Amino acid sequence: MLADIKLLRDGGTPLYIQLYEQLRDCIQDGLIQEDEKLPPIRQLAAQLDVNSVTVVNAYKLLEENKLIYKKVGSGSYVMPLREKINLDASSDEEELEPELAAGEDGELINLATANPDPKLFPVADFKRVVNEVLERDGGNAFLYLESKGYRPLREAIHAYMQKLQMTVNLEDIYIISGAQQGIDIISRVLLANGDYVFVESPTYNGAVAAFKSRGAKIVEIPLMADGLDVKALEKMLKLMKPKCIYVMPSFQNPTGCTYSERKRKHLLLLCRKYDVLVLEDDYLSELSYLEDGIKPLKAYDREDRVIYIKSFSKIFMPGLRVGYLVIPDNIRERVMSVKYMTDISTSGFMQRVLSVYLRSSFWEKHIESMKREYSLRYIETIRIAKKALRGASFQQPYGGLNLWIRLPEGVYATALAEGCKARGVLITPGTVFLKGEEGERYFRLSFAGETIERITAGVTVIGEVMERLKLKE
């Protein structure tokens, strides 16, 4: 095949571009097989009667376009096929996860949203803190703050993180307008067109959309009951170097999976071995119902490899739009620049209020109240799901706000969701998180926004619709 390569020395196009284009076509047409080694640079240069720099530049272009990869001390090899590396590089419009208010029309039972129940918001306590801030600061409460965030709030967050056994510097904490903004900021800082991002499969599609908006290619790593499949992860790390690995180690969305301590440590060992950053999205580690002391991945980080994102949306009040980032020192300036360009700074008033709230006894009281109420909903959801969803299966997550349910043979998630909606119940089909046939095998059941009575009624309806769909087969 390489004998067919012809370079025109008077064609106007640089020789290395001609060589790149012909090699590219051979790879894309399957004439050079995946994992096949390309000729050494000097050998190919001699064969084509060109300078070695011509081959070096052509190989460099192939590598930049993710068509080949290098093995240190061995040479250049053709990148595996997309199917083999589970590469999702589609540009189709994403089916985004619905975030509807629970029972917003008073009729629908909403088991699709993971937003907290507004009835659980600590309105009275929050009102006292708002009044305290207004009395103390007056009109100053509504001034812009520095882009990094209100220092007293960052100090309160720093103290809270220490309680969770995370050792970080105060200067590495940045206030953001929710977790989604944090993911977007990191995407802008780290990613360029064609870069790889490794993600769990399935995963939160809002993060995937942010990565793809920067032109990144998504490589999915299978998720097991106790965390990422580390063997599959290392196999991919040997083939390519991602700019980051995006994970949700505590009560992952949508599966509810929580990484074991062994998996957390193994992940960090691989990141050190292959020099990779981790983006940890911690949105629910507080909501553990059957055990205490789940430590974020960041608590195990001794080499500043974990970029930590924390939002208060699911454990406090979504509309506050306040969260925080903990970032390595080497990207600090770029994060500050992108944050400023995005919205200058997060709401100064909300930052002042949250600062007082976190320092008071209200915060601990609220977390305990949320755990107490949601543990009751969790127990009832598990009970009625086991009773009503015959033939379905799921792993008990022991925390969080979701169940990830595998459907029995012959029942498909899209049809189930449509049938349930017709009966006044909303669920999230697995196709929101997984493409194609695999997504049709699952649905996500969220118990965040409904009372125990409505959860029971809703899951009963899901079971009835499921039985009806079985009969159609």
MARMARTOR-104090 format. One record per residue (C-alpha): residue in one letter; x, y, z negated. Coordinates in nm, 3 decimals. Each point is the difference from the previous one (the first is absolute). Layout:
MARMARTOR-104090
   resn        px        py        pz
      a         X         Y         Z
...
//
This chain:
MARMARTOR-104090
   resn        px        py        pz
      m     0.000     0.000     0.000
      l     0.274     0.250    -0.095
      a     0.163    -0.073     0.334
      d    -0.300     0.173     0.162
      i     0.076     0.334    -0.169
      k     0.102     0.260     0.259
      l     0.127     0.345    -0.094
      l    -0.010     0.277     0.261
      r     0.299     0.229    -0.042
      d    -0.140     0.271     0.226
      g    -0.365    -0.022    -0.101
      g    -0.006     0.309    -0.220
      t    -0.104    -0.195    -0.309
      p     0.275    -0.060    -0.262
      l     0.132    -0.354     0.001
      y    -0.088    -0.067    -0.363
      i    -0.363     0.102     0.066
      q    -0.017    -0.235     0.299
      l     0.144    -0.284    -0.210
      y    -0.238     0.075    -0.287
      e    -0.305     0.001     0.228
      q     0.092    -0.328     0.169
      l     0.073    -0.174    -0.330
      r    -0.323     0.142    -0.144
      d    -0.201    -0.140     0.290
      c     0.164    -0.341    -0.036
      i    -0.084    -0.011    -0.371
      q    -0.359     0.117     0.045
      d    -0.055    -0.246     0.287
      g     0.133    -0.286    -0.214
      l     0.300    -0.063     0.226
      i     0.220     0.037    -0.307
      q    -0.146    -0.206    -0.283
      e    -0.065     0.120    -0.355
      d     0.298    -0.040    -0.233
      e     0.223    -0.058     0.306
      k     0.344     0.154    -0.037
      l     0.097     0.267     0.252
      p     0.348    -0.015     0.157
      p     0.281     0.163    -0.199
      i     0.060     0.359     0.102
      r     0.339    -0.053     0.162
      q    -0.116    -0.309     0.186
      l    -0.303     0.174     0.150
      a     0.207     0.310     0.081
      a     0.252    -0.213     0.189
      q    -0.276    -0.189     0.182
      l    -0.165     0.324     0.116
      d     0.332     0.181     0.056
      v    -0.096     0.290    -0.229
      n     0.151     0.168    -0.302
      s    -0.080    -0.164    -0.336
      v    -0.163     0.328    -0.109
      t    -0.270    -0.058     0.264
      v    -0.098    -0.331    -0.161
      v     0.025     0.146    -0.352
      n    -0.242     0.281     0.091
      a    -0.242    -0.239     0.172
      y    -0.002    -0.232    -0.303
      k    -0.051     0.300    -0.227
      l    -0.311     0.102     0.197
      l    -0.133    -0.357    -0.019
      e     0.049     0.000    -0.376
      e    -0.163     0.342    -0.044
      n    -0.304    -0.129     0.189
      k    -0.017    -0.310    -0.222
      l     0.075    -0.240     0.284
      i     0.317    -0.146    -0.151
      y     0.153    -0.031    -0.344
      k     0.357    -0.040    -0.121
      k     0.151    -0.269    -0.217
      v     0.313     0.128    -0.170
      g     0.305    -0.179     0.137
      s    -0.208    -0.200     0.247
      g    -0.142     0.228     0.268
      s    -0.331     0.126     0.141
      y    -0.313    -0.214     0.029
      v    -0.343     0.041     0.160
      m    -0.271     0.098    -0.247
      p    -0.260    -0.271    -0.073
      l    -0.341     0.028     0.160
      r    -0.263     0.207    -0.179
      e    -0.203    -0.308    -0.081
      k     0.299    -0.155    -0.173
      i     0.075     0.299    -0.220
      n    -0.365     0.085    -0.063
      l     0.045     0.343     0.152
      d    -0.299     0.230     0.016
      a     0.089     0.283     0.234
      s    -0.345     0.060     0.141
      s    -0.110     0.355     0.063
      d    -0.368    -0.077    -0.025
      e    -0.207     0.212    -0.232
      e     0.011    -0.145    -0.350
      e    -0.313    -0.120    -0.173
      l     0.039     0.197    -0.321
      e    -0.112    -0.123    -0.338
      p    -0.336     0.151    -0.099
      e     0.008     0.224    -0.306
      l    -0.369     0.065    -0.053
      a    -0.138     0.126    -0.328
      a    -0.157    -0.275    -0.206
      g    -0.374    -0.022     0.052
      e    -0.001     0.340     0.166
      d    -0.348    -0.035     0.142
      g    -0.141    -0.168    -0.312
      e    -0.091    -0.315     0.193
      l     0.310    -0.164     0.141
      i     0.201    -0.214    -0.239
      n     0.354     0.103     0.087
      l     0.246    -0.284    -0.053
      a     0.228     0.144     0.269
      t     0.144     0.303    -0.175
      a     0.287    -0.020    -0.247
      n    -0.072     0.351    -0.126
      p    -0.078     0.012    -0.373
      d    -0.353     0.043    -0.129
      p    -0.069     0.373    -0.063
      k    -0.192    -0.099    -0.314
      l     0.335    -0.100    -0.152
      f     0.170     0.335     0.058
      p     0.095     0.166    -0.333
      v    -0.188     0.318     0.083
      a    -0.042     0.130    -0.356
      d     0.367    -0.044    -0.091
      f     0.109     0.143     0.333
      k    -0.223     0.304    -0.050
      r     0.170     0.071    -0.334
      v     0.341    -0.014     0.165
      v    -0.113     0.227     0.286
      n    -0.125     0.257    -0.253
      e     0.326    -0.028    -0.195
      v     0.206     0.072     0.312
      l    -0.220     0.295     0.100
      e     0.018     0.148    -0.351
      r     0.376    -0.045    -0.012
      d     0.099     0.106     0.354
      g    -0.284     0.218     0.122
      g     0.040     0.102     0.364
      n     0.353    -0.144     0.009
      a    -0.160    -0.345     0.009
      f    -0.085     0.057     0.366
      l     0.342     0.111     0.126
      y     0.213    -0.206     0.236
      l     0.261    -0.218    -0.168
      e     0.338    -0.111     0.135
      s    -0.025    -0.269     0.263
      k     0.161    -0.263    -0.225
      g    -0.282     0.041    -0.251
      y    -0.085     0.147    -0.341
      r     0.290    -0.078    -0.233
      p    -0.212    -0.075    -0.311
      l    -0.199    -0.253     0.208
      r     0.319    -0.160     0.129
      e     0.125    -0.020    -0.359
      a    -0.325    -0.167    -0.109
      i     0.030    -0.248     0.289
      h     0.364    -0.065    -0.090
      a    -0.101    -0.089    -0.357
      y    -0.279    -0.225     0.130
      m     0.240    -0.180     0.234
      q     0.239    -0.065    -0.287
      k    -0.282    -0.176    -0.184
      l    -0.031    -0.226     0.306
      q     0.376    -0.073    -0.025
      m     0.092     0.198     0.308
      t     0.329     0.189    -0.029
      v    -0.010     0.300     0.234
      n     0.132     0.354     0.005
      l    -0.244     0.286    -0.045
      e     0.139     0.167     0.314
      d    -0.100    -0.302     0.210
      i    -0.372     0.041    -0.079
      y    -0.208     0.189     0.257
      i    -0.369     0.083    -0.029
      i    -0.206    -0.085     0.309
      s    -0.361     0.031     0.113
      g    -0.086    -0.368    -0.033
      a     0.171    -0.325     0.101
      q    -0.089     0.035     0.369
      q     0.190     0.328     0.020
      g     0.294    -0.169    -0.170
      i     0.003    -0.279     0.259
      d    -0.022     0.258     0.279
      i     0.288     0.206    -0.144
      i     0.226    -0.304    -0.030
      s    -0.095    -0.104     0.354
      r     0.105     0.340     0.132
      v     0.325    -0.007    -0.195
      l     0.110    -0.355     0.081
      l    -0.153    -0.100     0.332
      a     0.064     0.072     0.366
      n    -0.150    -0.152     0.312
      g     0.082    -0.370     0.027
      d     0.110    -0.050    -0.362
      y    -0.119    -0.309    -0.184
      v    -0.209    -0.005    -0.317
      f    -0.064    -0.330    -0.178
      v    -0.341    -0.033    -0.167
      e    -0.194    -0.264    -0.188
      s    -0.257    -0.194     0.198
      p    -0.276     0.095    -0.062
      t     0.058     0.355    -0.120
      y    -0.152     0.348    -0.044
      n    -0.072     0.130     0.348
      g     0.029     0.367    -0.097
      a     0.372    -0.058    -0.051
      v     0.031    -0.185     0.332
      a    -0.172     0.290     0.177
      a     0.251     0.247    -0.152
      f     0.296    -0.214     0.109
      k    -0.136    -0.038     0.353
      s    -0.059     0.375     0.026
      r     0.381     0.033    -0.010
      g     0.041    -0.261     0.275
      a     0.113    -0.274    -0.237
      k    -0.036    -0.369     0.083
      i    -0.170    -0.205    -0.270
      v     0.136    -0.340    -0.096
      e    -0.238    -0.200    -0.218
      i     0.141    -0.225    -0.273
      p    -0.240    -0.266    -0.137
      l    -0.129     0.055    -0.351
      m    -0.016    -0.294    -0.240
      a    -0.185    -0.033    -0.330
      d     0.301     0.133    -0.196
      g     0.129     0.258     0.249
      l     0.177     0.023     0.335
      d     0.125    -0.315     0.170
      v     0.365     0.076    -0.073
      k     0.128    -0.266     0.240
      a    -0.191     0.159     0.287
      l     0.118     0.342    -0.117
      e     0.368    -0.097     0.002
      k    -0.039    -0.163     0.342
      m    -0.124     0.331     0.140
      l     0.267     0.201    -0.186
      k     0.264    -0.210     0.175
      l    -0.149     0.100     0.337
      m    -0.064     0.369    -0.053
      k     0.041     0.277    -0.253
      p    -0.322     0.181    -0.094
      k     0.002     0.357    -0.123
      c    -0.208    -0.117    -0.295
      i    -0.213    -0.282    -0.138
      y    -0.347     0.113    -0.110
      v    -0.145    -0.196    -0.292
      m    -0.280     0.017    -0.258
      p     0.135    -0.236    -0.269
      s    -0.280     0.043    -0.257
      f    -0.355    -0.108     0.097
      q     0.072     0.049     0.368
      n    -0.261     0.140     0.237
      p    -0.186    -0.195     0.133
      t     0.104    -0.333    -0.154
      g     0.035     0.090    -0.369
      c     0.332    -0.190     0.005
      t     0.254     0.089    -0.270
      y     0.369    -0.074     0.052
      s     0.166    -0.227    -0.254
      e     0.303     0.134    -0.180
      r     0.212    -0.247     0.196
      k    -0.133     0.135     0.333
      r     0.056     0.362    -0.109
      k     0.362    -0.071    -0.086
      h     0.053    -0.208     0.315
      l    -0.138     0.281     0.216
      l     0.246     0.248    -0.152
      l     0.288    -0.245     0.046
      l    -0.083    -0.029     0.371
      c    -0.024     0.378     0.029
      r     0.347     0.033    -0.152
      k     0.140    -0.276     0.223
      y    -0.136     0.157     0.320
      d     0.014     0.365    -0.116
      v    -0.371     0.077     0.035
      l    -0.235     0.240    -0.182
      v    -0.332    -0.108    -0.152
      l    -0.311     0.217    -0.003
      e    -0.207    -0.105    -0.304
      d    -0.365     0.109    -0.003
      d    -0.118    -0.036    -0.359
      y    -0.366     0.092    -0.024
      l    -0.140    -0.246    -0.252
      s     0.267    -0.150    -0.227
      e    -0.186     0.133    -0.307
      l    -0.311    -0.208     0.074
      s     0.121    -0.335    -0.130
      y    -0.281    -0.190    -0.173
      l     0.163    -0.317    -0.122
      e     0.351     0.110    -0.088
      d     0.188     0.312    -0.101
      g     0.330     0.140     0.109
      i     0.005    -0.044     0.379
      k     0.310     0.195     0.093
      p     0.020     0.178     0.337
      l     0.270    -0.110     0.241
      k     0.172     0.332    -0.075
      a     0.061    -0.120    -0.356
      y     0.238    -0.265     0.140
      d     0.179     0.244     0.232
      r     0.360     0.061    -0.106
      e     0.136     0.124     0.331
      d    -0.252     0.270     0.095
      r    -0.142    -0.207     0.288
      v    -0.367     0.036    -0.093
      i    -0.200     0.302     0.115
      y    -0.291     0.003    -0.244
      i    -0.346     0.139     0.081
      k    -0.266     0.035    -0.268
      s    -0.351     0.138     0.045
      f    -0.257     0.079    -0.265
      s    -0.287    -0.057     0.245
      k    -0.104    -0.351    -0.101
      i     0.063     0.034    -0.373
      f    -0.121     0.356    -0.060
      m    -0.188     0.227     0.243
      p     0.048    -0.035     0.379
      g    -0.095     0.360     0.074
      l     0.293     0.140    -0.200
      r     0.237    -0.102     0.284
      v     0.304    -0.009    -0.228
      g     0.274    -0.262    -0.003
      y     0.376    -0.013    -0.014
      l     0.306    -0.129     0.182
      v     0.327    -0.122    -0.149
      i     0.270     0.016     0.265
      p     0.371    -0.080     0.040
      d     0.234     0.295    -0.016
      n     0.120    -0.041     0.360
      i    -0.340     0.092     0.150
      r    -0.098     0.266    -0.256
      e     0.056     0.305     0.219
      r    -0.188    -0.148     0.296
      v    -0.296    -0.094    -0.220
      m    -0.016     0.354    -0.138
      s     0.005     0.144     0.351
      v    -0.274    -0.229     0.133
      k    -0.218     0.052    -0.309
      y     0.023     0.377     0.041
      m    -0.088    -0.019     0.370
      t    -0.297    -0.227    -0.079
      d    -0.190     0.212    -0.253
      i     0.257     0.222    -0.183
      s    -0.103    -0.151    -0.337
      t    -0.267    -0.212    -0.164
      s    -0.282     0.185    -0.180
      g     0.165     0.199    -0.279
      f    -0.314     0.006    -0.210
      m    -0.046    -0.378     0.014
      q     0.367    -0.049    -0.088
      r    -0.033     0.218    -0.310
      v    -0.316    -0.181    -0.108
      l     0.147    -0.345     0.055
      s     0.313     0.101    -0.190
      v    -0.203     0.078    -0.311
      y    -0.218    -0.308     0.047
      l     0.297    -0.239     0.022
      r     0.154     0.145    -0.315
      s    -0.321    -0.036    -0.199
      s    -0.162    -0.308    -0.152
      f    -0.262     0.019     0.277
      w     0.218    -0.185     0.252
      e     0.060    -0.311    -0.212
      k    -0.368    -0.001    -0.099
      h    -0.106     0.021     0.366
      i     0.227    -0.286     0.112
      e    -0.130    -0.226    -0.277
      s    -0.358     0.092     0.088
      m     0.059    -0.081     0.369
      k     0.161    -0.333    -0.082
      r    -0.284    -0.092    -0.234
      e    -0.276     0.086     0.248
      y     0.167    -0.147     0.308
      s     0.096    -0.319    -0.180
      l    -0.372    -0.061    -0.057
      r    -0.075     0.062     0.368
      y     0.294    -0.221     0.096
      i    -0.123    -0.291    -0.215
      e    -0.352     0.025     0.143
      t     0.128     0.028     0.358
      i     0.209    -0.316    -0.047
      r    -0.296    -0.183    -0.157
      i    -0.260     0.087     0.262
      a     0.245    -0.046     0.291
      k     0.080    -0.355    -0.112
      k    -0.371    -0.072    -0.037
      a    -0.146     0.170     0.310
      l     0.275    -0.024     0.264
      r    -0.005    -0.373     0.059
      g     0.284    -0.122     0.218
      a     0.196     0.324    -0.035
      s     0.324     0.021    -0.197
      f     0.220     0.262    -0.161
      q     0.291     0.048    -0.240
      q    -0.092     0.170    -0.326
      p     0.206     0.321    -0.007
      y    -0.029     0.065    -0.379
      g    -0.007     0.372     0.065
      g    -0.077     0.271     0.252
      l    -0.333     0.066     0.169
      n    -0.027    -0.256     0.283
      l    -0.047    -0.365     0.085
      w     0.142    -0.127     0.330
      i    -0.234    -0.279     0.103
      r     0.065    -0.267     0.261
      l    -0.317    -0.099     0.182
      p    -0.111    -0.359     0.064
      e     0.040    -0.145     0.347
      g    -0.249     0.134     0.251
      v    -0.066     0.329    -0.182
      y     0.161     0.312     0.145
      a     0.064     0.322    -0.188
      t    -0.143     0.241     0.258
      a    -0.330    -0.190     0.023
      l    -0.012    -0.029    -0.379
      a     0.055     0.375    -0.044
      e    -0.273     0.081     0.253
      g    -0.243    -0.242    -0.161
      c     0.070     0.135    -0.347
      k    -0.042     0.360     0.110
      a    -0.341    -0.087     0.144
      r    -0.086    -0.125    -0.350
      g     0.132     0.317    -0.169
      v     0.347    -0.119    -0.106
      l     0.333     0.132     0.126
      i     0.321    -0.207     0.011
      t     0.332     0.048     0.178
      p     0.071    -0.264     0.269
      g     0.353    -0.134     0.018
      t     0.039     0.140     0.352
      v     0.069     0.338    -0.163
      f     0.324    -0.149    -0.138
      l     0.082    -0.288     0.237
      k    -0.035    -0.007     0.377
      g    -0.206    -0.250     0.195
      e    -0.105    -0.345    -0.110
      e     0.201     0.007    -0.323
      g    -0.187     0.310    -0.116
      e    -0.333    -0.173     0.066
      r     0.083    -0.257    -0.267
      y    -0.004     0.246    -0.291
      f    -0.189     0.286    -0.159
      r     0.084     0.236    -0.285
      l    -0.245     0.030    -0.285
      s     0.047     0.309    -0.219
      f    -0.169     0.042    -0.335
      a     0.128     0.353    -0.071
      g    -0.310     0.203     0.075
      e    -0.301    -0.203    -0.115
      t    -0.154    -0.108    -0.329
      i     0.004    -0.361    -0.113
      e    -0.366    -0.042     0.093
      r     0.050     0.132     0.352
      i     0.316    -0.209     0.045
      t    -0.196    -0.311    -0.092
      a    -0.280     0.089     0.239
      g     0.242     0.088     0.281
      v     0.210    -0.316    -0.023
      t    -0.320    -0.206    -0.010
      v    -0.103     0.159     0.330
      i     0.345    -0.071     0.149
      g    -0.044    -0.366    -0.096
      e    -0.344    -0.016     0.162
      v     0.125     0.158     0.324
      m     0.296    -0.238     0.000
      e    -0.231    -0.302    -0.031
      r    -0.214     0.128     0.288
      l     0.310     0.038     0.219
      k     0.107    -0.355    -0.084
      l    -0.333    -0.133     0.125
      k     0.054     0.170     0.338
      e     0.313    -0.204     0.065
//
